[in-house]
């Protein structure tokens, strides 16, 4: 069967059920050939799909915008506040130097 010719204005979509072991193998081999992981291969396709869905669904677009604003606000709060404040421990003034041993008891000898 000859492959359909593709023109610049046409787009083809192929839905592949990934429950078949064949397609798992195909994705693994493609990932090895491309030097990437399967998620790296699929990420651009999934992102394009989600952007199309977001443009079609106003409620989805608003929900995504709220999540992004919330995430940005949380990151701003985290970067503005130091996670821990460490102060150096200072030696008290009247402490003996650590090289001196314990004083000997000379009373009983």
VENMOSUL-V900858 format. One record per run of one state. SS is the DSSP state (A for helix, B for strand, O for the rest). FROM is the first residue (numbers start at 1). TO is the last residue. Records with the same first field share a line. If there is no record, write none. Layout:
SS = FROM-TO / FROM-TO
This chain:
O = 1-20 / 35-37 / 57-57 / 81-109
A = 21-34 / 38-56 / 58-80
